């Protein structure tokens, strides 16, 4: 039999399940305690009433073949990822011994990705509904060679099984080879989107990868693009807080410039102002001119741009929110003549709803180094 949950355990499981299904942010211990206090009609202390229930709920998930759901709950006063990772690490290692020896932050991030890519929580829901048909299942209920990336592609793309297997294997192979060579410092699967953008840039510039990719008819670069799209889709934030903090404390950069660079991360400040002037305050695709609906998008991702490139108007597009998301995810791109290219992952129905077509051209006002940035987006980000 699976572990039996107490009333507080069940309330916690239901709360976290709803949090995931509604795609809400990661709750803190305080958030959880407040919600459970209301639901159970008694005071739940976030400091000493939640540790055991979180362990019980994750143990149940583990026995049902599901990710460790308690990874989503973070310390209210945690100042950095190290604190969060070290808090989750002992439970993770107890349930999954293969995590022992790994970096606690990497373990926490990996379990979060498993949670975000898990599309079927019905076994947990059935338990909470009182189903008596639940039986223990193996930790790996799907094929031994399966992983979150291939599972996600199976559910969210029209790629054949052979293509999915090929892409998944290629990402794993390149990750190992680049780690062994020292081009990247840890496997792709343990990286945030911010780290991944940097790692992919380094990988695609590596001579051995270039030669391998040429021999493989660009299959390896296509696999990395698919993997970036997957991480972009299942990750709630880029996790660049540590880098931004180091940037804030970099005394070698003038304070005014430092502030502008950090603001450009979220499309604000002088970067946004320059793009509004360049495109006359309108989305270059739709013509929408409401400021609150417009986003200053970097063409070459911020993570891999130099400080100069992060502030350059040549490295930006002014897009309404939907098209910014499409561009940032690699679902659309443009050439130097303003011709738009559409990823097959958008789907024909959505292409019609977006009023797009592969023959359309837009005035990007290409100048300076903008052509080079567009080439980068085509070569590294765009998913055909």
QUIDAPE-V510612 format. One record per residue. N is the residue number from 1. SS is DSSP state (~ for helix, > for strand, _ for the rest). PSI is psi as a letter, one per 30 degrees, with the letter a starting at -180 (NA if undefined). BURIAL is I if it has 16 or more other C-alpha atoms within 10 Angstrom, else O. Layout:
BEGIN
N:SS:PSI:BURIAL
N:SS:PSI:BURIAL
END
This chain:
BEGIN
1:_:l:O
2:_:l:O
3:_:k:O
4:_:k:O
5:_:k:I
6:_:l:O
7:~:e:O
8:~:e:I
9:~:e:I
10:~:e:I
11:~:e:I
12:~:e:I
13:~:e:I
14:~:e:I
15:~:e:I
16:~:e:I
17:~:e:I
18:~:e:O
19:~:e:O
20:~:e:I
21:~:e:O
22:_:g:O
23:_:h:O
24:_:l:O
25:_:l:O
26:_:k:O
27:_:l:I
28:>:l:I
29:~:e:I
30:~:e:I
31:~:e:O
32:~:e:I
33:~:e:I
34:~:e:O
35:~:e:O
36:~:e:I
37:~:e:O
38:~:e:O
39:~:e:O
40:~:f:O
41:_:g:O
42:_:l:O
43:_:k:O
44:_:j:I
45:_:k:O
46:_:f:I
47:_:e:O
48:_:g:O
49:_:f:O
50:_:f:I
51:~:e:O
52:~:e:O
53:~:e:I
54:~:e:I
55:~:e:I
56:~:e:I
57:~:e:I
58:~:e:I
59:~:e:I
60:~:e:I
61:~:e:I
62:~:e:I
63:~:f:I
64:_:g:I
65:_:g:I
66:_:l:I
67:_:l:I
68:_:j:I
69:~:f:I
70:~:f:I
71:~:f:I
72:~:f:I
73:_:k:I
74:>:l:I
75:_:k:I
76:_:e:O
77:_:g:O
78:_:k:O
79:_:f:O
80:_:l:O
81:~:f:I
82:~:e:O
83:~:e:O
84:~:e:I
85:~:e:I
86:~:f:O
87:~:e:I
88:~:f:I
89:~:e:I
90:~:e:O
91:~:e:I
92:~:e:I
93:~:e:I
94:~:e:O
95:~:e:O
96:_:i:O
97:~:f:O
98:~:f:O
99:~:f:I
100:_:k:O
101:_:f:O
102:_:l:O
103:_:k:O
104:~:e:I
105:~:e:I
106:~:e:I
107:~:e:I
108:~:e:I
109:~:e:I
110:~:e:I
111:~:e:I
112:~:e:I
113:~:e:I
114:~:e:I
115:~:e:I
116:~:f:I
117:~:f:I
118:_:j:I
119:_:f:O
120:_:j:O
121:_:g:I
122:~:e:O
123:~:e:I
124:~:e:I
125:~:e:O
126:~:e:O
127:~:e:I
128:~:f:O
129:_:f:O
130:_:g:O
131:_:k:O
132:_:g:O
133:_:f:O
134:_:k:O
135:_:l:O
136:_:k:O
137:_:l:O
138:_:l:O
139:_:e:O
140:_:i:O
141:_:f:O
142:_:l:O
143:_:k:O
144:_:e:O
145:_:g:O
146:_:l:O
147:_:l:O
148:~:e:I
149:~:e:I
150:~:e:I
151:~:e:I
152:~:e:I
153:~:e:I
154:~:e:O
155:~:f:O
156:~:g:O
157:_:l:O
158:_:g:O
159:_:k:O
160:_:l:O
161:~:e:O
162:~:e:O
163:~:e:O
164:~:e:I
165:~:e:I
166:~:e:O
167:~:e:I
168:~:e:I
169:~:e:I
170:~:e:I
171:~:e:I
172:~:e:O
173:~:e:O
174:~:e:I
175:~:e:I
176:~:e:I
177:~:e:I
178:~:e:I
179:~:e:I
180:~:e:O
181:~:f:O
182:_:g:O
183:_:e:I
184:_:l:I
185:_:f:O
186:_:l:I
187:_:l:I
188:~:e:I
189:~:f:I
190:~:g:I
191:_:k:I
192:_:l:I
193:~:e:I
194:~:e:I
195:~:e:I
196:~:e:I
197:~:e:I
198:~:e:I
199:~:e:I
200:~:e:I
201:~:e:O
202:~:e:O
203:~:e:I
204:~:f:I
205:_:f:O
206:_:k:O
207:~:e:O
208:~:e:O
209:~:e:I
210:~:e:I
211:~:e:O
212:~:e:I
213:~:e:I
214:~:e:O
215:~:e:O
216:_:g:O
217:_:h:O
218:_:g:O
219:~:e:I
220:~:e:I
221:~:e:I
222:~:e:I
223:~:e:I
224:~:e:I
225:~:e:I
226:~:e:I
227:~:e:I
228:~:e:I
229:~:e:I
230:~:e:I
231:~:e:I
232:~:e:I
233:~:e:O
234:~:f:I
235:_:k:I
236:_:e:I
237:_:l:O
238:_:f:I
239:_:h:I
240:_:g:O
241:~:e:O
242:~:e:O
243:~:e:O
244:~:e:O
245:~:e:O
246:~:e:O
247:~:e:I
248:~:e:O
249:_:g:O
250:_:j:O
251:_:f:O
252:_:f:O
253:_:k:O
254:_:k:O
255:~:e:O
256:~:e:O
257:~:e:O
258:~:e:I
259:~:e:O
260:~:e:I
261:~:e:I
262:~:e:I
263:~:e:I
264:~:f:I
265:_:e:I
266:_:g:O
267:_:h:I
268:_:a:I
269:~:b:I
270:~:e:I
271:~:e:I
272:~:e:I
273:~:e:O
274:~:e:I
275:~:e:I
276:~:e:I
277:~:e:O
278:~:e:I
279:_:g:I
280:_:h:O
281:_:g:I
282:_:k:I
283:_:k:I
284:_:f:I
285:_:e:I
286:_:f:O
287:_:g:O
288:_:k:O
289:_:g:I
290:_:j:O
291:~:e:O
292:~:f:O
293:~:g:O
294:>:k:I
295:>:k:I
296:>:j:I
297:>:k:I
298:>:k:I
299:_:d:I
300:_:k:I
301:_:k:I
302:~:e:I
303:~:e:I
304:~:g:I
305:_:l:I
306:_:l:O
307:~:e:I
308:~:e:O
309:~:e:I
310:~:f:I
311:~:f:I
312:_:k:I
313:~:f:I
314:~:f:I
315:~:h:I
316:>:l:I
317:>:k:I
318:>:j:I
319:>:k:I
320:>:l:I
321:~:e:I
322:~:e:O
323:~:f:I
324:~:e:I
325:~:e:O
326:~:e:I
327:~:e:I
328:~:e:I
329:~:f:I
330:_:g:I
331:_:f:I
332:>:l:I
333:>:l:I
334:>:l:I
335:_:a:I
336:_:f:I
337:_:g:O
338:_:g:I
339:>:k:I
340:>:k:I
341:>:k:I
342:>:k:I
343:_:k:I
344:~:f:O
345:~:f:I
346:~:e:O
347:_:k:O
348:~:e:O
349:~:e:O
350:~:e:O
351:~:e:I
352:~:e:O
353:~:e:O
354:_:f:O
355:_:h:O
356:_:l:O
357:_:l:O
358:_:f:O
359:_:f:O
360:_:k:O
361:>:k:O
362:_:l:O
363:_:j:O
364:_:f:I
365:_:h:O
366:_:k:O
367:_:l:O
368:_:b:O
369:_:g:O
370:~:e:I
371:~:e:I
372:~:e:I
373:~:e:I
374:~:e:I
375:~:e:I
376:~:e:I
377:~:e:I
378:~:e:I
379:~:e:O
380:~:e:I
381:~:e:I
382:_:k:I
383:_:j:I
384:_:NA:I
END
